[in-house]
Amino acid sequence: MNNTLQTVRVGLFFILGLALAWITFESLNGGQVFRKRGYTVVAPFANLKGLKTGDEVQMAGVKIGSVATTRLAHGHVEAVLNIEPDVRVPNDAIASVETSSLLGSQHLAVSFGQSAVMLKDGDIIQTKNTVDMNEVIAQLGSLGAKLEGVADNIGKALGGENGSGSLFNKLDKLVTDNGPKLTDTISNLQDITAKIKNGDGTFGKLVNDPKLHDELLASVNEIKGAAADARTFMSDAKTIVADVKAGKGAVGALLYDPATADNFKVTVGNIRSISDKIARGEGTLGKLLNDDGLYKDVQGVVKKADRALDGLGDQGPITAVGVAANALF
C-alpha cells in the first residue's frame, strides 16, 4: 500500500514538473509552440537600438508577431520578424524601432500601407530610423553645455572681464558723459512738439489747419485724376497700336496690307514721274512753267487788251467790240 502511494506521489510530482516546464516554455515562446508559425519578413536597420529576440511586432498598437532573431549582414543589421499567418502586411508598409516604456524596452512598429500587394515569406520590409533615447539624452547634454557657455558669456559681459568695467558701469558712464546732451535733445524735442501743437511752421499747419489739409487732399485727388487720364491715354494708345498691327485703318492698311502698300508705291511713282515731266518742261503745265515764249505771248495779249480798252473812249458798244476784236486778232 505504501509503495502504491509512493508511486502515485512520484507520478503526480513528475506530471506537475512537466506542467511547469510546459508553462515556462510557452511563456518564453509567446504561446506559439504548436501554433502555425506564420511567415517571416526581414527588416534591415542601421542600428536596432536594443531590439532583441522575442520583442513584439505591433501594427497600430496591436501585436501581429514577434522578433524571431537578429543578425549582422553586410554593413547593417537585420531583424527577422515572425508575422502571424492571418495578418497581411502591404509591401509599402514601413517598420521602425519604437520605445515601449521609459524603462527602455523596445518593440517594432509597422505602419499601415496603401498597396494592394502583400509581403510574402522572406520579403524585405521598408524601414526608417527613429530617434534613440540615448541620442536624445546626449543632445540634451550638449545643449546644456552650450547653455552653460552662453550663461558664462552673459555673466562675463555683465560683470566685466580682465579689468574691464561691467556693462552696467559702461551704461552709467555713457549716461553721465552725455547727460547734458540728452537734456538738450529732450528740450529741443519738447519745443518742436509744442510748435507743432500750436500750428507753427509748415508741419504744424499741416497737422492743425483743416484748410491746408483739404488743399493737400484736393491736390492728391488731382494727381490721382491725372494718373487716371494718363492710364486712359495709354490704354487708347495701346488700342490704336493694336488696331494698326491688326491692319485696321489707313495707317494699318498702309503698314500691314501688301496690296495697299503696293498701290501707295505705284501712286508715289506716278507723282514722281509727273514732277519729272514738269521739271523737264513736258506737257501743258510743264511748258507753262518752263517756256518763256508762252509767258511773252500772254504778256503781249494783255498789252493789246490794255490798248483796246484805252481806245474805246466814247464809242458805242458795237464799235467797242469791233475795236477790241481788231486789236486782239
C-alpha positions in Angstrom: 0.0 0.0 0.0 2.8 2.4 0.9 4.6 1.5 -2.3 1.5 2.3 -4.4 1.0 5.7 -2.6 4.7 6.4 -3.1 4.4 5.7 -6.8 1.3 7.9 -7.1 3.1 10.7 -5.4 6.1 10.4 -7.7 3.9 10.3 -10.8 2.0 13.4 -9.7 5.2 15.2 -9.0 6.5 14.3 -12.4 3.3 15.5 -14.1 3.5 18.7 -12.1 7.1 19.2 -13.2 6.1 18.7 -16.8 3.3 21.2 -16.5 5.6 23.8 -15.0 8.2 23.2 -17.8 5.4 23.5 -20.4 4.1 26.8 -18.9 7.7 28.2 -18.8 8.3 27.1 -22.4 5.0 28.6 -23.6 5.8 31.9 -21.8 9.2 32.1 -23.4 7.9 31.4 -26.9 4.8 33.6 -26.8 2.4 30.7 -26.5 3.1 29.7 -30.1 4.7 26.3 -29.7 2.0 24.3 -31.5 0.5 27.2 -33.5 1.2 27.7 -37.1 4.4 29.7 -37.4 3.1 32.2 -40.0 5.6 33.8 -42.3 8.9 35.7 -41.9 9.8 39.2 -43.0 13.3 40.7 -42.9 13.7 44.3 -41.6 17.1 45.9 -42.3 18.3 48.7 -40.0 21.5 50.7 -39.4 21.0 50.2 -35.6 18.5 48.0 -33.8 18.7 50.3 -30.7 18.2 47.5 -28.2 15.6 45.4 -30.1 16.1 41.8 -29.3 14.7 38.4 -30.0 11.1 37.9 -28.6 10.2 41.6 -28.7 6.7 42.3 -30.1 5.9 43.4 -33.6 2.9 45.8 -33.5 0.7 47.5 -36.0 -1.3 50.4 -34.6 -0.6 49.1 -31.1 -1.9 45.5 -31.9 0.6 42.7 -31.8 0.9 41.0 -35.1 4.1 38.9 -34.5 7.4 38.9 -32.7 11.1 39.2 -33.5 12.4 35.7 -34.3 16.1 36.6 -34.4 18.6 39.5 -35.1 21.7 39.2 -37.2 24.5 41.2 -38.8 24.6 41.5 -42.6 27.0 43.4 -44.8 27.3 46.7 -43.0 23.9 46.7 -41.4 21.8 44.6 -39.0 18.6 42.7 -39.8 15.7 41.7 -37.6 13.8 38.6 -38.8 10.2 39.1 -38.0 7.7 36.2 -37.5 4.3 37.6 -38.6 1.1 35.8 -37.7 -0.4 33.8 -40.6 -3.8 35.7 -40.6 -2.1 39.1 -40.8 -1.3 40.5 -44.2 1.2 43.4 -44.4 1.3 45.6 -47.6 4.6 45.9 -49.3 4.7 49.7 -48.8 4.4 49.4 -45.0 7.3 50.9 -43.0 8.8 49.3 -39.9 10.6 51.3 -37.1 12.1 50.6 -33.7 10.0 52.3 -31.0 10.3 52.6 -27.3 7.6 50.8 -25.3 8.3 52.4 -21.9 10.6 54.7 -20.0 12.5 51.7 -18.8 14.0 51.2 -22.3 12.0 48.2 -23.6 11.6 48.2 -27.4 9.2 46.9 -29.9 8.9 47.0 -33.7 6.1 49.2 -35.1 4.7 48.6 -38.5 2.7 51.3 -40.3 -0.4 50.8 -42.4 0.3 50.6 -46.1 -1.8 51.5 -49.1 -0.6 48.9 -51.6 -2.8 46.0 -52.7 0.3 43.8 -53.0 1.1 42.0 -49.7 4.5 40.8 -48.4 5.3 37.2 -48.7 7.5 34.9 -46.8 11.1 36.0 -46.9 10.4 39.5 -48.3 12.1 42.6 -47.1 10.0 45.3 -45.4 10.9 49.0 -45.7 12.3 50.6 -42.5 13.1 54.0 -41.1 15.4 55.2 -38.4 13.9 56.7 -35.3 15.4 58.9 -32.5 17.1 56.9 -29.8 16.7 57.9 -26.1 20.4 57.7 -25.7 20.8 60.2 -28.6 18.2 62.5 -27.1 20.0 62.4 -23.7 23.3 63.1 -25.5 21.8 66.0 -27.4 20.3 67.4 -24.1 23.7 67.1 -22.5 25.3 69.0 -25.5 22.5 71.6 -25.3 23.1 72.0 -21.5 26.8 72.6 -22.2 26.0 75.2 -24.8 23.6 77.0 -22.5 26.2 76.9 -19.8 28.6 78.6 -22.2 26.1 81.2 -23.1 25.3 81.9 -19.5 29.0 82.2 -18.8 29.4 84.7 -21.6 26.5 86.8 -20.4 27.9 86.8 -16.9 31.3 88.0 -18.2 29.5 90.7 -20.3 27.5 91.9 -17.3 30.3 91.6 -14.7 33.3 92.6 -16.7 36.4 90.6 -17.5 40.2 91.3 -17.5 39.8 94.5 -15.6 37.2 96.0 -17.9 34.1 97.5 -16.5 30.8 95.8 -16.4 28.0 96.5 -18.8 26.1 98.5 -16.2 29.2 100.5 -15.4 29.6 101.3 -19.1 26.0 102.3 -19.4 26.3 104.5 -16.3 29.4 106.2 -17.7 27.7 106.7 -21.0 24.7 108.4 -19.4 26.9 110.5 -17.1 29.1 111.7 -20.0 26.2 112.5 -22.3 23.7 113.7 -19.7 23.7 117.4 -20.8 23.4 116.5 -24.5 20.5 114.2 -23.7 18.8 117.0 -21.7 19.3 119.5 -24.6 17.9 116.9 -27.1 14.8 116.3 -24.9 14.3 120.1 -24.6 14.5 120.6 -28.3 12.0 117.8 -28.9 9.7 119.4 -26.4 10.0 122.8 -28.3 9.3 121.1 -31.6 6.3 119.2 -30.4 5.0 122.5 -28.8 5.3 124.3 -32.1 3.6 121.5 -34.0 0.8 121.6 -31.4 0.4 125.4 -31.7 0.3 125.2 -35.5 3.6 126.9 -36.1 5.7 126.0 -39.2 4.7 124.0 -42.2 4.3 120.7 -40.4 2.3 122.4 -37.6 0.0 124.0 -40.1 -0.4 120.7 -42.0 -1.3 119.0 -38.7 -3.7 121.7 -37.3 -5.0 123.7 -40.3 -8.1 121.9 -41.9 -7.9 124.2 -45.0 -4.3 123.2 -45.7 -5.3 119.6 -45.2 -8.2 120.0 -47.7 -6.0 121.7 -50.2 -3.4 118.9 -49.9 -6.2 116.3 -50.3 -7.5 118.2 -53.4 -4.0 118.2 -54.9 -3.7 114.5 -54.2 -7.1 114.0 -55.9 -6.0 116.0 -58.9 -2.8 113.9 -59.1 -5.0 110.8 -59.0 -7.2 112.2 -61.8 -4.2 113.0 -63.9 -2.9 109.5 -63.3 -6.3 108.1 -64.3 -6.2 110.2 -67.5 -2.7 109.0 -68.2 -3.8 105.4 -67.8 -6.8 106.1 -70.2 -4.4 107.7 -72.7 -2.1 104.8 -72.5 -5.0 102.4 -72.9 -6.2 104.3 -76.0 -2.7 104.3 -77.4 -2.4 100.6 -76.9 -5.7 100.1 -78.6 -4.6 102.2 -81.6 -1.3 100.4 -81.8 -3.2 97.1 -81.7 -5.6 98.2 -84.5 -2.6 99.3 -86.6 -0.9 96.0 -86.0 -4.1 94.3 -87.0 -4.2 96.2 -90.3 -7.2 98.3 -89.4 -7.5 101.9 -90.7 -5.4 103.8 -93.3 -2.1 103.5 -91.4 -2.7 99.9 -90.5 -3.6 99.0 -94.1 -0.6 101.0 -95.4 1.8 99.2 -93.0 0.4 95.7 -92.9 -1.7 95.3 -96.1 0.6 94.4 -99.0 -2.0 95.4 -101.7 -2.4 98.9 -100.2 1.3 99.3 -99.8 1.9 98.3 -103.4 -0.8 100.8 -104.6 0.8 103.5 -102.5 4.2 102.8 -104.1 2.6 103.0 -107.5 1.0 106.3 -106.7 4.3 107.7 -105.4 6.0 106.6 -108.5 3.4 108.3 -110.7 3.7 111.5 -108.8 7.4 111.4 -109.2 7.1 110.7 -113.0 4.7 113.8 -113.3 7.0 116.0 -111.4 10.0 114.9 -113.5 8.0 115.7 -116.7 7.0 119.2 -115.3 10.7 119.8 -114.4 11.7 118.9 -118.0 9.0 121.2 -119.5 6.9 118.5 -120.9 3.1 118.9 -121.3 1.0 122.0 -120.9 1.8 122.6 -117.3 5.5 121.9 -117.9 5.6 124.4 -120.8 3.6 126.9 -118.8 6.1 126.8 -116.0 9.3 126.4 -118.1 8.6 128.1 -121.6 9.4 131.8 -121.6 7.8 132.3 -125.1 4.4 131.4 -123.8 4.9 133.9 -121.0 5.8 136.6 -123.5 2.8 135.8 -125.7 0.5 136.1 -122.8 2.1 139.4 -121.8 1.6 140.7 -125.4 -2.1 139.8 -125.4 -2.5 141.6 -122.1 -0.8 144.7 -123.6 -3.1 144.7 -126.7 -6.1 144.4 -124.4 -5.0 147.5 -122.5 -4.6 149.5 -125.7 -8.0 148.4 -126.9 -9.6 149.5 -123.7 -7.9 152.9 -123.9 -9.2 153.4 -127.5 -12.8 152.8 -126.6 -13.4 156.3 -125.4 -16.9 157.5 -126.2 -17.6 154.8 -128.9 -20.7 152.7 -128.8 -20.8 149.1 -127.7 -20.7 147.7 -131.1 -17.8 149.8 -132.2 -16.0 149.0 -129.0 -16.5 145.3 -129.6 -15.1 145.7 -133.1 -12.2 147.7 -131.9 -11.4 145.2 -129.2 -11.6 142.3 -131.7 -9.4 144.1 -134.2 -6.9 144.9 -131.5 -6.8 141.3 -130.3 -6.8 139.5 -133.6 
